[in-house]
Each structure stands twice: as structure tokens, then as C-alpha cells.
Amino acid sequence: MSENIENNTQVKEETADETKQPDVKQLVDQEVSKAISNIKSNLDNAYKERDEALSQIEKIKVEKRQAEISSLEQQGKHSEAMQMKLNEMNAKLEAYEQKNIELSRDNAVRTQLNSLNFKSEKAANMAYSDIVKSLKKDALGNWVNENGASIDETVSNYAKDDNNEFLFSVKANMGSGITPAKPSTGTTPVSSIKDMTTDEMLNAVSKGQIKVAGDWSQ
């Protein structure tokens, strides 16, 4: 009788000990979650501070240029002041032109990729990044890869590469290639901005062929 009581007591004690033991996996998950949350918060704050610093630096540069132009005008050096304004405008135009060229390239790549069946958006973005990084402009101003293949050929070859098969739901056929997709409206390549008249530039902007951002009033 006493032996049964001792056994029952021992079982109860072991059960109590098991109940008191913490869930190690849950504790680890909680700590990892906290760590990730802290890292993300720190990164967000760091990026915010960086963006604010860059914005402040750009603001100082603009104010400095405006002060220099104003000083030249006050000294009667209108020619030098005008040259500074022209240099600043040319720099802006070149930046906008480069951005427009890149947008035209990016749109052409995405248009071709839209004809493929990716497993996920992440897979599509990975393919997009790989292909864009492989492109450069040839002597005629066309986007080609290191072997001189056009964008549609580059995308087709990328899709047929066995090393990239894991990105697709259905492997690309081994025929002549992907049928080139039509580019989206408003992304037709335009001539160099520097060679355009004011009317041509305004017309291109209205059609969305030139993406304009920033303040042009300065």
C-alpha cells in the first residue's frame, strides 16, 4: 500500500516537473523575433537618417549655387551667372535623359518577362535583376548583353538555361525563342533630350516618353 502511494507521488512529481519545463522552441522563436524586430527598426532608422542627411547636403549645394549666381549677378558678371545656370540645367537634362534611358530598358525587359510563367514574384524579380545587370549599350545605342544579343534574345536564352529552371512554373520551350512582346504605351525611345526643341520636349513629356521629377523652377 505504502509502495503504491510512493509510486503515485513520484509520478505526480515527474508530471509537475514536465509541466514546469519551458517550451524551448517557443522561447527561441520569441528571442529571434525580438532580434529581427530590433534589427529592422535600427535599419529603418539608419536609412531615414541617411536620406535626411543626403537631402540636407543637396539643399546646401543648391543654396550655395544660388548664392554664387546671385553674387555674380550683383557684380555685373551676368555672362558667368548665365553660364552657371546653363551648366546646372544641362546637368539636370543629362540626369533626366539617363533616367529615361534606363526606364526604357527596364520596361523592355519587364515586357519580355511578362510572357514567362514564374513561380513567384520573387523569382520574376530575380530574373529581372540578373538580366538588367547583363545589359549595356552598343555603338548604335541599343541594349545588348556581353555577347551582343538583344533584350528579347537575352530573356529567351535566360529562360532556356537549365540553371534558371527553378524560377519557372513551366520550362520555356526549346523552339526559336520567345515571341517578342509589344512595349507598353508611352515608353517609345526618344531622341537625345539635348537635341530636342522645346515643343518636342513638352510633347514627349505629355506622352510619358520622358519622366520628369524634381523641381525645375530653380
TORKOL-4160 file (C-alpha; in steps of 0.2 Angstrom, whole numbers, padded with zeros to 4 digits, m for minus):
218
<pt num="1" X="0000" Y="0000" Z="0000"/>
<pt num="2" X="0014" Y="0012" Z="0005"/>
<pt num="3" X="0023" Y="0007" Z="m0011"/>
<pt num="4" X="0009" Y="0012" Z="m0022"/>
<pt num="5" X="0007" Y="0029" Z="m0013"/>
<pt num="6" X="0026" Y="0032" Z="m0016"/>
<pt num="7" X="0024" Y="0027" Z="m0034"/>
<pt num="8" X="0009" Y="0039" Z="m0036"/>
<pt num="9" X="0019" Y="0053" Z="m0028"/>
<pt num="10" X="0034" Y="0050" Z="m0039"/>
<pt num="11" X="0023" Y="0051" Z="m0055"/>
<pt num="12" X="0014" Y="0067" Z="m0049"/>
<pt num="13" X="0031" Y="0075" Z="m0045"/>
<pt num="14" X="0038" Y="0070" Z="m0063"/>
<pt num="15" X="0022" Y="0076" Z="m0071"/>
<pt num="16" X="0024" Y="0093" Z="m0062"/>
<pt num="17" X="0042" Y="0094" Z="m0067"/>
<pt num="18" X="0037" Y="0091" Z="m0085"/>
<pt num="19" X="0024" Y="0104" Z="m0084"/>
<pt num="20" X="0036" Y="0117" Z="m0077"/>
<pt num="21" X="0049" Y="0114" Z="m0091"/>
<pt num="22" X="0048" Y="0129" Z="m0103"/>
<pt num="23" X="0045" Y="0127" Z="m0122"/>
<pt num="24" X="0062" Y="0129" Z="m0128"/>
<pt num="25" X="0057" Y="0131" Z="m0146"/>
<pt num="26" X="0044" Y="0145" Z="m0142"/>
<pt num="27" X="0057" Y="0154" Z="m0131"/>
<pt num="28" X="0070" Y="0153" Z="m0146"/>
<pt num="29" X="0056" Y="0159" Z="m0158"/>
<pt num="30" X="0052" Y="0174" Z="m0147"/>
<pt num="31" X="0070" Y="0179" Z="m0145"/>
<pt num="32" X="0073" Y="0178" Z="m0164"/>
<pt num="33" X="0058" Y="0188" Z="m0167"/>
<pt num="34" X="0063" Y="0201" Z="m0155"/>
<pt num="35" X="0081" Y="0202" Z="m0163"/>
<pt num="36" X="0074" Y="0203" Z="m0180"/>
<pt num="37" X="0062" Y="0217" Z="m0175"/>
<pt num="38" X="0076" Y="0226" Z="m0167"/>
<pt num="39" X="0087" Y="0224" Z="m0182"/>
<pt num="40" X="0073" Y="0230" Z="m0194"/>
<pt num="41" X="0070" Y="0245" Z="m0183"/>
<pt num="42" X="0088" Y="0250" Z="m0182"/>
<pt num="43" X="0090" Y="0248" Z="m0201"/>
<pt num="44" X="0074" Y="0259" Z="m0204"/>
<pt num="45" X="0081" Y="0272" Z="m0193"/>
<pt num="46" X="0098" Y="0272" Z="m0201"/>
<pt num="47" X="0090" Y="0273" Z="m0219"/>
<pt num="48" X="0080" Y="0288" Z="m0213"/>
<pt num="49" X="0095" Y="0297" Z="m0206"/>
<pt num="50" X="0104" Y="0294" Z="m0222"/>
<pt num="51" X="0090" Y="0300" Z="m0233"/>
<pt num="52" X="0088" Y="0316" Z="m0222"/>
<pt num="53" X="0107" Y="0319" Z="m0222"/>
<pt num="54" X="0108" Y="0317" Z="m0241"/>
<pt num="55" X="0093" Y="0328" Z="m0243"/>
<pt num="56" X="0101" Y="0341" Z="m0232"/>
<pt num="57" X="0118" Y="0340" Z="m0242"/>
<pt num="58" X="0108" Y="0343" Z="m0258"/>
<pt num="59" X="0099" Y="0358" Z="m0251"/>
<pt num="60" X="0116" Y="0365" Z="m0245"/>
<pt num="61" X="0123" Y="0363" Z="m0263"/>
<pt num="62" X="0108" Y="0371" Z="m0271"/>
<pt num="63" X="0109" Y="0386" Z="m0259"/>
<pt num="64" X="0127" Y="0388" Z="m0262"/>
<pt num="65" X="0125" Y="0388" Z="m0281"/>
<pt num="66" X="0111" Y="0401" Z="m0280"/>
<pt num="67" X="0122" Y="0412" Z="m0269"/>
<pt num="68" X="0136" Y="0411" Z="m0281"/>
<pt num="69" X="0124" Y="0415" Z="m0296"/>
<pt num="70" X="0117" Y="0430" Z="m0286"/>
<pt num="71" X="0134" Y="0436" Z="m0281"/>
<pt num="72" X="0140" Y="0436" Z="m0299"/>
<pt num="73" X="0124" Y="0445" Z="m0305"/>
<pt num="74" X="0127" Y="0458" Z="m0291"/>
<pt num="75" X="0144" Y="0460" Z="m0298"/>
<pt num="76" X="0138" Y="0463" Z="m0315"/>
<pt num="77" X="0145" Y="0447" Z="m0321"/>
<pt num="78" X="0129" Y="0441" Z="m0330"/>
<pt num="79" X="0138" Y="0431" Z="m0343"/>
<pt num="80" X="0146" Y="0420" Z="m0329"/>
<pt num="81" X="0130" Y="0419" Z="m0320"/>
<pt num="82" X="0121" Y="0413" Z="m0335"/>
<pt num="83" X="0134" Y="0400" Z="m0339"/>
<pt num="84" X="0132" Y="0393" Z="m0321"/>
<pt num="85" X="0113" Y="0392" Z="m0324"/>
<pt num="86" X="0116" Y="0383" Z="m0341"/>
<pt num="87" X="0128" Y="0371" Z="m0333"/>
<pt num="88" X="0116" Y="0367" Z="m0320"/>
<pt num="89" X="0101" Y="0365" Z="m0332"/>
<pt num="90" X="0112" Y="0353" Z="m0344"/>
<pt num="91" X="0117" Y="0343" Z="m0329"/>
<pt num="92" X="0098" Y="0341" Z="m0325"/>
<pt num="93" X="0094" Y="0337" Z="m0343"/>
<pt num="94" X="0108" Y="0323" Z="m0343"/>
<pt num="95" X="0102" Y="0316" Z="m0327"/>
<pt num="96" X="0084" Y="0315" Z="m0334"/>
<pt num="97" X="0089" Y="0308" Z="m0350"/>
<pt num="98" X="0099" Y="0294" Z="m0342"/>
<pt num="99" X="0085" Y="0290" Z="m0331"/>
<pt num="100" X="0073" Y="0290" Z="m0346"/>
<pt num="101" X="0085" Y="0278" Z="m0355"/>
<pt num="102" X="0086" Y="0266" Z="m0340"/>
<pt num="103" X="0067" Y="0267" Z="m0339"/>
<pt num="104" X="0065" Y="0262" Z="m0357"/>
<pt num="105" X="0077" Y="0247" Z="m0354"/>
<pt num="106" X="0069" Y="0242" Z="m0339"/>
<pt num="107" X="0052" Y="0242" Z="m0347"/>
<pt num="108" X="0058" Y="0232" Z="m0362"/>
<pt num="109" X="0065" Y="0219" Z="m0350"/>
<pt num="110" X="0049" Y="0218" Z="m0340"/>
<pt num="111" X="0038" Y="0217" Z="m0355"/>
<pt num="112" X="0048" Y="0202" Z="m0361"/>
<pt num="113" X="0047" Y="0194" Z="m0344"/>
<pt num="114" X="0029" Y="0196" Z="m0343"/>
<pt num="115" X="0027" Y="0182" Z="m0357"/>
<pt num="116" X="0035" Y="0169" Z="m0345"/>
<pt num="117" X="0027" Y="0159" Z="m0331"/>
<pt num="118" X="0037" Y="0162" Z="m0315"/>
<pt num="119" X="0034" Y="0153" Z="m0299"/>
<pt num="120" X="0033" Y="0169" Z="m0289"/>
<pt num="121" X="0035" Y="0187" Z="m0289"/>
<pt num="122" X="0052" Y="0185" Z="m0280"/>
<pt num="123" X="0058" Y="0173" Z="m0295"/>
<pt num="124" X="0052" Y="0186" Z="m0308"/>
<pt num="125" X="0062" Y="0200" Z="m0299"/>
<pt num="126" X="0077" Y="0189" Z="m0298"/>
<pt num="127" X="0077" Y="0186" Z="m0316"/>
<pt num="128" X="0074" Y="0204" Z="m0320"/>
<pt num="129" X="0089" Y="0209" Z="m0309"/>
<pt num="130" X="0100" Y="0196" Z="m0317"/>
<pt num="131" X="0096" Y="0202" Z="m0335"/>
<pt num="132" X="0097" Y="0220" Z="m0332"/>
<pt num="133" X="0114" Y="0219" Z="m0324"/>
<pt num="134" X="0120" Y="0209" Z="m0340"/>
<pt num="135" X="0114" Y="0223" Z="m0352"/>
<pt num="136" X="0125" Y="0238" Z="m0359"/>
<pt num="137" X="0123" Y="0250" Z="m0374"/>
<pt num="138" X="0131" Y="0246" Z="m0390"/>
<pt num="139" X="0139" Y="0258" Z="m0403"/>
<pt num="140" X="0122" Y="0261" Z="m0410"/>
<pt num="141" X="0113" Y="0264" Z="m0393"/>
<pt num="142" X="0104" Y="0248" Z="m0392"/>
<pt num="143" X="0103" Y="0237" Z="m0376"/>
<pt num="144" X="0113" Y="0221" Z="m0378"/>
<pt num="145" X="0121" Y="0208" Z="m0367"/>
<pt num="146" X="0140" Y="0204" Z="m0367"/>
<pt num="147" X="0138" Y="0193" Z="m0382"/>
<pt num="148" X="0128" Y="0206" Z="m0392"/>
<pt num="149" X="0111" Y="0198" Z="m0390"/>
<pt num="150" X="0096" Y="0209" Z="m0390"/>
<pt num="151" X="0085" Y="0210" Z="m0375"/>
<pt num="152" X="0072" Y="0198" Z="m0381"/>
<pt num="153" X="0086" Y="0186" Z="m0386"/>
<pt num="154" X="0094" Y="0188" Z="m0369"/>
<pt num="155" X="0077" Y="0184" Z="m0360"/>
<pt num="156" X="0074" Y="0169" Z="m0371"/>
<pt num="157" X="0091" Y="0162" Z="m0368"/>
<pt num="158" X="0090" Y="0165" Z="m0349"/>
<pt num="159" X="0073" Y="0156" Z="m0348"/>
<pt num="160" X="0080" Y="0141" Z="m0358"/>
<pt num="161" X="0095" Y="0140" Z="m0346"/>
<pt num="162" X="0094" Y="0124" Z="m0335"/>
<pt num="163" X="0102" Y="0134" Z="m0321"/>
<pt num="164" X="0087" Y="0145" Z="m0321"/>
<pt num="165" X="0074" Y="0132" Z="m0322"/>
<pt num="166" X="0070" Y="0133" Z="m0303"/>
<pt num="167" X="0062" Y="0151" Z="m0306"/>
<pt num="168" X="0049" Y="0145" Z="m0318"/>
<pt num="169" X="0032" Y="0135" Z="m0316"/>
<pt num="170" X="0034" Y="0129" Z="m0334"/>
<pt num="171" X="0051" Y="0127" Z="m0343"/>
<pt num="172" X="0052" Y="0138" Z="m0358"/>
<pt num="173" X="0051" Y="0128" Z="m0374"/>
<pt num="174" X="0066" Y="0125" Z="m0385"/>
<pt num="175" X="0060" Y="0132" Z="m0401"/>
<pt num="176" X="0066" Y="0148" Z="m0409"/>
<pt num="177" X="0063" Y="0158" Z="m0394"/>
<pt num="178" X="0051" Y="0169" Z="m0385"/>
<pt num="179" X="0039" Y="0179" Z="m0396"/>
<pt num="180" X="0044" Y="0197" Z="m0393"/>
<pt num="181" X="0031" Y="0207" Z="m0384"/>
<pt num="182" X="0025" Y="0224" Z="m0388"/>
<pt num="183" X="0032" Y="0238" Z="m0377"/>
<pt num="184" X="0020" Y="0247" Z="m0366"/>
<pt num="185" X="0012" Y="0263" Z="m0372"/>
<pt num="186" X="0022" Y="0279" Z="m0368"/>
<pt num="187" X="0039" Y="0271" Z="m0367"/>
<pt num="188" X="0045" Y="0273" Z="m0385"/>
<pt num="189" X="0063" Y="0278" Z="m0386"/>
<pt num="190" X="0065" Y="0296" Z="m0389"/>
<pt num="191" X="0080" Y="0306" Z="m0397"/>
<pt num="192" X="0093" Y="0314" Z="m0385"/>
<pt num="193" X="0085" Y="0327" Z="m0375"/>
<pt num="194" X="0099" Y="0339" Z="m0379"/>
<pt num="195" X="0094" Y="0338" Z="m0397"/>
<pt num="196" X="0076" Y="0341" Z="m0395"/>
<pt num="197" X="0067" Y="0358" Z="m0397"/>
<pt num="198" X="0056" Y="0365" Z="m0383"/>
<pt num="199" X="0040" Y="0359" Z="m0392"/>
<pt num="200" X="0047" Y="0342" Z="m0395"/>
<pt num="201" X="0052" Y="0340" Z="m0376"/>
<pt num="202" X="0035" Y="0346" Z="m0370"/>
<pt num="203" X="0026" Y="0334" Z="m0382"/>
<pt num="204" X="0037" Y="0319" Z="m0376"/>
<pt num="205" X="0034" Y="0324" Z="m0358"/>
<pt num="206" X="0015" Y="0324" Z="m0361"/>
<pt num="207" X="0016" Y="0307" Z="m0369"/>
<pt num="208" X="0025" Y="0300" Z="m0354"/>
<pt num="209" X="0041" Y="0297" Z="m0365"/>
<pt num="210" X="0051" Y="0307" Z="m0353"/>
<pt num="211" X="0049" Y="0305" Z="m0335"/>
<pt num="212" X="0051" Y="0322" Z="m0326"/>
<pt num="213" X="0054" Y="0323" Z="m0307"/>
<pt num="214" X="0061" Y="0336" Z="m0295"/>
<pt num="215" X="0059" Y="0355" Z="m0295"/>
<pt num="216" X="0063" Y="0363" Z="m0312"/>
<pt num="217" X="0059" Y="0381" Z="m0305"/>
<pt num="218" X="0077" Y="0383" Z="m0298"/>
